[in-house]
């Protein structure tokens, strides 16, 4: 399945002969068969015809809207996958031992995967992160022994602070940062990963919804108005694996430069220009289509997108059986 990203503000998205078409301002035309398209991601003010909207609703093709800079606005949704019974199961396990058990798997995997990313890039940069990695491994044990979700998330927060402080030392000097910040991001690295996290979270949103679950009924993150907390839960173990690794690869491989970022005189923050967006979207899409063997539950290689779908399926199975052991997180090597 393919994902379409449209950045051109003057582009027109339509439907012709069972193909989604994009007519760009420069005269270029892109055509994608409806059957192969899973999602359309629109950045800015591109226009979509009513006929195309109807087709997307009927075929279950997600349409997600972002600002020019990558801030999430909303999405076009069909009701074709609503499953009330599964959503009642979600509601029933909120703030229960089941939710805590699933959370320990997700958050433990997140901290482990962060430590592996640190180890990989420390070797390539001839840096020493051993002490931080050892401390993070200790926090994984604390996560697994947590008596409550708030306690577990406290350990997760400590691990995240350590991780980002160390990560800032592993990038090219021009891109060095001093920890996580957002809304708006104040440096290029945070700008890149904020965009990446938004894209991955919204991919999970669609996969969760397609299985009849409610993306807003979380297990780990506290309820937050207008925030899809279950999508946030499910992306935790994937943040470092997909987004952080792509940002590090782009920077340290000199595939992106400071010229792709800009500031606004009357607003705080750092923003990507069109070329920077193009670079990151292309690199992320390549990453998502890369096949690997990270899932212990299957004996074959899958793309990251397929693996994400399988993880949502595993969560559904765990909910239906009320057995957290049916869900196995992604621990990278």
C-alpha positions as CSV (number, residue, x, y, z in Angstrom):
1,X,0.0,0.0,0.0
2,X,1.2,3.5,-0.8
3,X,1.1,6.8,1.1
4,X,0.6,10.1,-0.8
5,X,2.2,13.4,0.5
6,X,1.1,16.6,-1.1
7,X,3.0,19.8,-0.2
8,X,2.1,22.1,-3.1
9,X,-0.4,24.7,-1.9
10,X,-1.8,25.0,-5.5
11,X,-2.2,21.3,-6.1
12,X,-5.6,19.8,-7.1
13,X,-6.4,16.3,-6.0
14,X,-9.1,14.5,-7.9
15,X,-10.2,11.1,-9.2
16,X,-10.0,9.9,-12.8
17,X,-10.7,6.3,-14.1
18,X,-10.2,4.8,-10.6
19,X,-7.0,6.6,-10.0
20,X,-6.3,9.4,-7.5
21,X,-4.7,12.2,-9.5
22,X,-2.6,15.2,-8.3
23,X,-2.3,18.1,-10.6
24,X,0.7,20.3,-9.5
25,X,1.2,24.0,-10.1
26,X,4.2,23.2,-12.3
27,X,2.1,21.1,-14.7
28,X,3.3,17.7,-13.3
29,X,0.5,15.1,-12.8
30,X,0.7,12.1,-10.5
31,X,-1.7,9.2,-10.8
32,X,-2.1,6.4,-8.2
33,X,-4.5,3.5,-8.4
34,X,-7.2,3.7,-5.7
35,X,-6.7,0.1,-4.7
36,X,-3.1,0.7,-3.7
37,X,-3.5,3.9,-1.7
38,X,-3.9,3.8,2.1
39,X,-3.5,7.5,3.0
40,X,-3.4,11.0,1.6
41,X,-1.4,13.5,3.7
42,X,-2.0,17.2,2.7
43,X,0.4,19.9,3.9
44,X,-1.0,23.4,3.4
45,X,-3.9,24.4,1.1
46,X,-4.1,21.8,-1.7
47,X,-7.7,21.3,-2.9
48,X,-9.6,18.0,-3.2
49,X,-12.7,17.5,-5.3
50,X,-15.9,16.3,-3.8
51,X,-15.8,13.2,-6.0
52,X,-12.4,12.4,-4.6
53,X,-13.6,12.9,-1.0
54,X,-16.5,10.5,-1.7
55,X,-14.1,7.9,-3.1
56,X,-11.8,8.1,-0.1
57,X,-14.7,7.7,2.3
58,X,-16.1,4.7,0.4
59,X,-12.7,3.0,0.0
60,X,-11.5,3.8,3.5
61,X,-8.6,5.9,2.3
62,X,-7.5,8.2,5.1
63,X,-7.1,11.9,4.3
64,X,-5.0,13.8,6.9
65,X,-4.5,17.5,7.0
66,X,-1.4,19.4,8.3
67,X,-0.2,22.9,8.2
68,X,2.5,23.9,5.8
69,X,5.0,23.3,8.7
70,X,3.6,19.9,9.6
71,X,1.2,20.7,12.5
72,X,-1.7,18.3,12.6
73,X,-5.1,19.8,11.9
74,X,-7.5,16.9,11.5
75,X,-8.7,14.1,9.2
76,X,-11.4,12.9,6.9
77,X,-13.0,9.9,8.5
78,X,-15.4,7.1,7.4
79,X,-17.6,5.3,9.9
80,X,-17.1,2.0,8.1
81,X,-14.8,0.5,10.7
82,X,-16.6,1.5,13.9
83,X,-16.8,-1.5,16.3
84,X,-18.8,-0.6,19.4
85,X,-18.1,-3.9,21.2
86,X,-14.3,-3.4,20.9
87,X,-14.6,0.1,22.1
88,X,-16.5,-1.0,25.2
89,X,-13.7,-3.4,25.9
90,X,-11.2,-0.6,25.6
91,X,-13.2,1.5,28.1
92,X,-13.5,-1.5,30.5
93,X,-9.7,-1.9,30.9
94,X,-8.9,1.8,31.5
95,X,-6.8,2.2,34.7
96,X,-6.8,-1.5,35.5
97,X,-4.1,-4.1,36.0
98,X,-4.5,-5.1,32.4
99,X,-3.6,-1.5,31.3
100,X,-0.6,-1.4,33.6
101,X,0.7,-4.7,32.3
102,X,0.4,-3.5,28.7
103,X,2.0,-0.2,29.6
104,X,5.0,-2.0,31.2
105,X,5.5,-3.7,27.9
106,X,5.2,-0.6,25.8
107,X,7.3,1.7,28.1
108,X,9.9,-0.9,28.8
109,X,10.4,-1.4,25.1
110,X,10.6,2.3,24.5
111,X,13.4,2.8,27.0
112,X,15.2,-0.2,25.7
113,X,15.0,1.0,22.1
114,X,16.2,4.4,23.1
115,X,19.2,2.9,24.8
116,X,20.0,0.8,21.6
117,X,19.8,3.9,19.4
118,X,22.2,5.7,21.8
119,X,24.6,2.7,21.6
120,X,24.5,2.6,17.8
121,X,25.2,6.3,17.3
122,X,27.8,6.5,20.1
123,X,29.9,3.9,18.3
124,X,29.6,5.8,15.0
125,X,30.6,9.1,16.7
126,X,33.3,7.5,19.0
127,X,31.3,8.8,22.0
128,X,30.9,7.2,25.4
129,X,27.3,6.8,26.5
130,X,27.8,3.7,28.7
131,X,26.9,5.4,32.0
132,X,23.6,6.8,30.6
133,X,22.7,3.5,29.0
134,X,23.4,1.6,32.2
135,X,21.1,4.1,34.1
136,X,18.4,3.7,31.5
137,X,18.6,-0.1,31.8
138,X,18.0,0.3,35.5
139,X,15.0,2.4,34.8
140,X,13.6,-0.4,32.6
141,X,13.6,-2.6,35.7
142,X,11.9,0.1,37.7
143,X,9.2,0.3,34.9
144,X,8.6,-3.4,35.1
145,X,8.2,-3.3,38.9
146,X,5.9,-0.2,38.9
147,X,2.9,-0.4,41.1
148,X,0.8,2.1,39.1
149,X,0.7,3.8,35.7
150,X,1.7,7.3,37.2
151,X,4.7,5.7,38.8
152,X,5.7,3.9,35.6
153,X,5.3,7.2,33.6
154,X,7.5,8.9,36.1
155,X,10.3,6.5,35.4
156,X,9.7,6.9,31.6
157,X,10.1,10.7,32.0
158,X,13.4,10.3,33.7
159,X,14.7,7.9,31.0
160,X,13.5,10.3,28.3
161,X,15.3,13.2,29.8
162,X,18.6,11.2,30.0
163,X,18.1,10.0,26.5
164,X,17.6,13.3,24.8
165,X,20.4,15.0,26.8
166,X,22.8,12.3,25.5
167,X,21.4,12.3,22.0
168,X,22.2,16.0,21.7
169,X,25.9,15.0,21.9
170,X,25.7,12.5,19.0
171,X,24.8,14.9,16.2
172,X,26.8,17.3,14.0
173,X,27.7,20.4,16.0
174,X,25.4,22.7,14.0
175,X,22.4,20.5,15.0
176,X,23.3,20.0,18.7
177,X,20.3,20.4,21.0
178,X,19.8,20.4,24.7
179,X,16.8,18.2,25.2
180,X,13.2,17.8,24.0
181,X,11.1,20.9,23.3
182,X,8.0,21.5,21.2
183,X,5.0,23.7,20.4
184,X,6.9,25.2,18.7
185,X,10.2,23.3,18.5
186,X,13.1,25.6,19.2
187,X,15.9,24.0,17.2
188,X,16.2,22.0,14.0
189,X,16.5,18.6,15.6
190,X,13.3,19.0,17.6
191,X,11.6,20.4,14.5
192,X,12.4,17.2,12.6
193,X,11.4,14.8,15.2
194,X,8.2,16.7,16.0
195,X,7.1,16.3,12.4
196,X,8.1,12.6,12.4
197,X,6.2,11.9,15.6
198,X,3.1,13.5,14.3
199,X,3.3,11.4,11.1
200,X,3.8,8.1,12.9
201,X,1.1,8.9,15.5
202,X,-1.4,9.6,12.7
203,X,-0.4,6.4,10.9
204,X,-1.2,4.5,14.1
205,X,-4.5,6.5,14.4
206,X,-5.6,5.1,11.0
207,X,-4.5,1.5,11.8
208,X,-6.2,1.6,15.2
209,X,-9.4,3.0,13.7
210,X,-9.4,0.4,10.9
211,X,-9.5,-2.4,13.6
212,X,-12.6,-0.9,15.1
213,X,-10.8,0.6,18.2
214,X,-11.1,4.2,19.4
215,X,-7.8,6.1,19.0
216,X,-8.9,8.4,21.9
217,X,-9.3,5.6,24.5
218,X,-5.8,5.2,25.8
219,X,-4.3,2.6,28.2
220,X,-1.1,4.4,29.3
221,X,-1.4,8.1,28.7
222,X,-4.0,10.0,30.7
223,X,-7.1,11.2,28.9
224,X,-6.5,14.4,27.1
225,X,-9.1,16.4,25.2
226,X,-8.7,16.2,21.5
227,X,-5.6,14.0,21.7
228,X,-5.6,10.3,20.5
229,X,-4.0,8.8,23.5
230,X,-4.1,5.2,22.3
231,X,-2.2,6.2,19.2
232,X,0.3,7.9,21.5
233,X,0.5,4.7,23.6
234,X,1.2,2.5,20.6
235,X,3.9,4.7,19.0
236,X,6.0,4.8,22.2
237,X,8.1,1.8,21.3
238,X,8.6,3.1,17.8
239,X,9.7,6.7,18.4
240,X,13.4,6.1,18.6
241,X,13.3,3.1,16.1
242,X,11.7,5.1,13.3
243,X,11.8,8.9,13.9
244,X,14.9,9.5,15.9
245,X,17.0,7.2,13.8
246,X,15.8,8.9,10.6
247,X,16.7,12.4,12.0
248,X,20.1,11.2,13.1
249,X,20.8,9.6,9.7
250,X,19.8,12.7,7.8
251,X,22.0,15.0,9.9
252,X,25.1,12.8,10.4
253,X,24.9,11.7,6.7
254,X,24.8,15.4,5.6
255,X,21.5,14.8,3.8
256,X,19.9,17.9,5.3
257,X,21.4,21.2,6.2
258,X,20.5,24.3,8.3
259,X,19.5,26.0,5.0
260,X,16.3,23.8,5.1
261,X,15.2,25.6,8.3
262,X,14.0,29.1,9.0
263,X,12.7,31.4,11.7
264,X,9.8,33.9,11.7
265,X,10.4,37.4,13.0
266,X,7.2,37.6,15.0
267,X,7.0,34.1,16.3
268,X,9.3,31.8,18.3
269,X,10.4,28.4,17.0
270,X,12.2,26.8,14.0
271,X,10.4,25.7,10.9
272,X,11.1,23.5,7.9
273,X,11.0,25.0,4.4
274,X,9.5,23.1,1.4
275,X,12.8,21.3,0.5
276,X,13.4,20.3,4.2
277,X,9.8,18.8,4.3
278,X,10.5,17.0,1.0
279,X,13.7,15.5,2.4
280,X,12.2,14.3,5.6
281,X,9.0,12.9,4.1
282,X,10.9,11.0,1.6
283,X,13.4,9.5,4.1
284,X,10.6,8.6,6.5
285,X,8.6,6.9,3.8
286,X,11.6,4.9,2.8
287,X,12.1,3.9,6.4
288,X,8.5,2.9,6.8
289,X,8.8,0.6,3.8
290,X,12.0,-1.0,4.9
291,X,11.6,-4.7,5.8
292,X,13.1,-6.0,9.1
293,X,12.7,-8.8,11.7
294,X,11.8,-7.0,14.9
295,X,8.6,-8.8,15.7
296,X,9.1,-11.9,17.8
297,X,5.4,-12.9,17.1
298,X,6.0,-13.6,13.4
299,X,8.6,-15.7,11.6
300,X,9.1,-13.5,8.6
301,X,10.4,-10.0,7.7
302,X,7.9,-7.2,7.6
303,X,8.0,-3.5,6.7
304,X,7.7,-1.1,9.6
305,X,4.2,-0.2,8.4
306,X,3.2,-3.9,8.4
307,X,4.8,-4.4,11.8
308,X,2.8,-1.5,13.2
309,X,-0.4,-3.1,11.8
310,X,0.5,-6.4,13.4
311,X,1.0,-4.7,16.7
312,X,-2.5,-3.2,16.6
313,X,-3.8,-6.6,15.8
314,X,-2.0,-8.0,18.8
315,X,-3.5,-5.4,21.0
316,X,-7.0,-6.3,19.7
317,X,-6.3,-9.9,20.5
318,X,-5.1,-9.1,24.0
319,X,-8.2,-7.0,24.6
320,X,-10.5,-9.7,23.4
321,X,-8.8,-12.4,25.5
322,X,-8.2,-10.0,28.4
323,X,-4.7,-11.3,28.4
324,X,-1.8,-8.8,28.2
325,X,0.6,-11.6,27.3
326,X,-1.0,-11.7,23.9
327,X,0.8,-8.4,23.2
328,X,4.6,-8.5,22.7
329,X,6.4,-5.2,22.2
330,X,9.2,-4.4,19.8
331,X,12.7,-4.7,21.3
332,X,15.3,-3.9,18.8
333,X,18.8,-5.3,18.8
